[in-house]
Amino acid sequence: MTQLLKTSAGVRFARQSDAAFKGLADYPWEPNYIEFEGLRLHYIDAGPRDGPVALLMHGMPTWSYLNRHIIGGLVAAGYRCIAADHIGFGRSDKPTDDGWYSIARHTAAHRQLIDELDLRDITLFCQDWGGPIGLAQAAETPDRFARLVVMNTWLHHEGYLYEPALLRWNQQWKADGLFGQNVPDRLSLGWFMLLATQRLDRGLFFGMVQSGEKPPLSAADEAVRRAYDAPFEGLGYPGHAGPRRFPLSLPFDNPAGGNADTQARHFETLLGWTKPIHFIWGGADDVFTEAWGRAWAGHYPQATFDLLPDAGHFLQDTHGARIAEIFLGRKADA
């Protein structure tokens, strides 16, 4: 049963029931928690405790489930994998006040996790909003990080060109936009992820939004939909504040909430990164394009760049095992 609670500081939040996460496909890990500002931050801790550390971050509108196949590949290779759910996502608590959320706060929560677990010699895997939040850790505490794996993300900085698809994404989450009007009453995030991972035809998706009638799914696709919906099932509009705030925190629209100046500083700081850095890029992403990924990698003489031509924005979901394989191969070659 979902609980509606309040921190000692008066922050109201929803806590999803454990039952919502029972029996998810390819997600066998037990929950772990730390407390951040009176809220539970959930994380996976998988693999041998004395293994090299991989820190895997998710973005919008996903959770640690997104990285399940990468985690499986890395654990089999002896890695200790830490994968948290941002506050407002996954098994973490979900403040119901939109104003609670900021990129600075998400960054602080992950900093606390790293410090409490005393993670060192970290390999960071980041994508989407996991980029600004994760790369902030490497920029500010570089001694804790051994190498970076950068996938379909960005850091805001002067001269960065936001693609039309990302401008549309921002508009779609405003009150009068497609998602602003329809999530969660007519459109769940699980159905969106089926579209975004090419499991659902666009015509069927938009027909479902208009009619409210859901098309039949295969058992495998239904399992994925359920997993992406599990964190938010039954939470209503207030319980979706976390996903709602990410697209409305893009720096071109919300510089303060998006931590624009700090992102730009981290971009400049990380131009001096001399440790290994691997770019693994989904080539079918119209938000963070191949051209941008290659341009970013071009700043680093030691960088490797691997393109997955048919992978879209959520490449961890669709190509996770391959990403683990590429990384392990690159590390072995170093």
N, C-alpha and C positions, 0 to 999 in steps of 0.2 A: 504493500500500500504506500502510495506517495505521501510524504510528509511535508507540511508547510511549517517552516520554523523561522526563528529569528536569532541572530547573533546577539552577544552581550552589548554590542554597539548599536543594535536596533536594525541591522540589515536583514530584511526578509528574504528568504530563499526557499526553493523547492529541493527536496532530496528524493530522488527516484528510488523505488523499491528494488531490493536485490533480485526479486523474482523476475523483473523485466529483462535481466541479463542472463537468465538461466538457459543453458543449452544452445548458445550461439555457435554457429558453424565456424570452425577454425580459430576459435578464441577460447582456449582452455585455461587461461591464467587466473589465479586468485587475486582479489583486490588488495591493494595496499593504500594507505592514506597518510598524508601529513595535514596539519592544520595551518591555514593561511587566513589571517584576519577573521578568525572564528569560523571559517568555512573548510570543509573537507576537500582537499585536492587528491584525486585518485591517480595512482600510477601502477603500471606493470613493472615487476622486477623478475625477469626471466633469465635463466641460464646460470652458469656457475658464478658464485660470488667473487672468485679470484680471477675471472676471465677479463679480457679487455672490455672496456665499457663502450657501449653504443647508446647514445641518447637520441631518441626518435621523436620528432614533433609532428603534430597534425595542424591543420588549419580549419577553414570554414567549408562546410558545416559538419565536419567529421569528428572523430575521436580516435583513441588509440587503436581501435579496430581497423582503421585504415592501413596501419603498418603491419598487420598480422603476418603477411607472407614474408616480409623482410625479416621480421623478428624470428620466424621459424627457420629461415636460412642462416641467420647469424648465430642463433643458439646452437644449431647443429654444428657450426664451425667453432664453438667454444666461447662465444661472446656472452657477456652479461648485458642484457637489453633493458633499458629504462625507458618507458613510454608513458607519459602522463596525459591526462585529459585536462585541457584548460578549464578553469572555472567557468561554469555555464555550459559545459559539454560533457558527454560520456557519463561516467559514474561520479564525476565531481559535482559538488553542490552548485545550484543555479540561482544566483540572486535575481529577483524578479523586477528590480528597478533598473531600467535601461541605463540610467546615469551612473550606475556603479562601475560600468565597464570602460576600460581604456587599455591601450596597448602597453602603457607604462605599468599598469597593474598586472597584466598577464606576464610581463617580463619579470616583475618582482616576484611573482609566485614561483616561476621556474628557477629564479636565482635561489630562493629559499630551499627548493627541492634539492638542487645541486649541493648547496652548503650542508643541509641536514644529512644527506647521504654521503657527503664528502667524496663526490665523484672526481676522479682524476684520470688523466690520459684518455680523455673522452674523444670518441668519434661522433660528431654531430650529423644527423640526417634531418634535413629540414626542407619543407615545401610550403607554398602558400603563406599564410600568416605565421607558420612555423619559422619562416625565414627571418623576418624582423625580430621576432621574439627569441629565436635560437641564436642567430648571429650576434644579437646583443650580448649574449653570454660570452661568446668567443672574443668579441671586441673588448669587453670590460674585464674579463678574467681569463686572458689568453693562456696563462700557465696551466689551467685545468684542461686544456684542449690539445689533442694531438693531431687531428685532421678534420676536415670539413667535407661533407657530401651535400651538395647544393642541387636541389631539384625544383624547377618551375616555381620560382619565387623572385623576390626583388628586395632591394632596400631603396627607399625613397631618397632622392638626391636631386640637386639642381641639374636640369637638363634631361631627367628621365622622362621618356615619352610614354604616357599611359595609353594603352590600346583602346580602340572604340568598344571592344567587348567588355573591358573593365569599367568604362564609363557607363555602359548600359547596365552592368551588374549593380553598380551603385544606385542608379535610378530605379531599378526594379525593386529595391528594398525600401525605398521611401514609402510613405503612407499610401500614396496613390499608385504605386507600382505593382507589377505582377505578383511579386512575392509578398510585398507589404500588405496587399489586399487579401491574399489567399492562404498564407501560412499562419497558423496550422489548420484552419477550418476546412479548406478544400484541398490543400496540398501539403503533404508531409515531406520532411526532409529525406526520408527513405526513398520516396518516389523520385525526388529530384536527383538523388545519387544514382538511381537506375538510368536516368537520362544522361547524366554527366559521365557515366562510365560505359556508355554505348550499349547498355543492356535493354533500353527501351526506345522505341521509335519516337521521333519528335512529334509526328502527327498524333500518335496515340497519347503522348504526354499532354499535349495542349487540348486534345479532345477530352481527356479526363478532367483537366482543370475547368473546362467550360461546362461539362455535363455532371461532374461529380461521380461518374461511373468508372470504376477501376478495371482496366483490362486484366485478363488472366495472366498469370506468371508461371514459369517453370518452377520446380521445387528449389533449384539452385538460386534463381533470381529472387524468389520469395524469401529465402534465407538471408540474402544480402539486404533486401529491403527491411526486413525485420530488425537486423542488426543496426542499421543506421537510424531506424525509428526508435529503437529501444530506449535511448536516453531521454526521449521527450514524450513518450506515449502517455497521454492523459494529462499533460502539464498545461495545455492551453496556451493562450497568447502570452501571459506573463512568464511562463517557463521557457519560452523561446527567446528571451532577451539576449542571451549570449550570442547565438547565431545571428540575430538581427543586428547586433552592434558591430560585428566585424565589417560587413560591407559599408556600414555608415561611419566607419572610422578610417576610411581611405584618406591619405593625407591631402589629396587635391580638394577634398570636400570637407574634411574635418582635421585640420593640421594639429590641433591640440590633442584630440582623442587619438589620433593616429601617430602621435609622437614624432612628427615630421622632422623637427630639428635634430632630435636625437638619432633618428634613422640616418639622416644625412651625415652626421658625425661618425656613426658606426661604419658607414660605407667608406668614408675617407680613411678611417683607422685601419680597416681590413684590407685596403689597397696595399698596406705594408705587410700582409700575412705572408710568411715565408715557409710555413709548414705545408704538408700535402693538402691539396684541395682538388676534389673530384666533382665535376659537373655531370650529372646524369639527367637527361632532358627528354621530356615528352614532346615529340615533334608536331603533334596534332593539337596543340594548345594555342588558342587565339587570344589568350589573356597574357601569358608570359611566353613569347614566341621563341622559336629556335634562334632567330637573329639576335634577340636580346641575350639569350643564354650564351651564345658564342662570343658576343661582344664583351660580356662580363668576364667570361673565362679568359679572354685575351689580355686582361690586366695582369695575369699571373703566369710567369714563364714556366712554373712547375705544374700548372693545371693539366688535368686530363679532361676530355670532353667525350662523352658517349651519348649518342642520339638513339632514342627508341622512336622510330618514325611514326608508328601507328599508335603510340601512347598519347592520351590526352592529358588534361590538367591533373587528374587523380591517378597518376602513374603508379603510385604505391599499391593501389587496389588492384589494378589490372595487370601490372608487370612486377609485382613485389619480389617474386622468386628470382626473376632475371636481374633486378636491381642488386639483390644480395650477391648474386653470382658475379656481376660486373665488379662490384666493390671488392669482393674477396680476390678476384683476379688482379685488379689494379694494385691492391695492397701486396700481393705476392710478388708482383713485378718490381715493386719499389726497391 
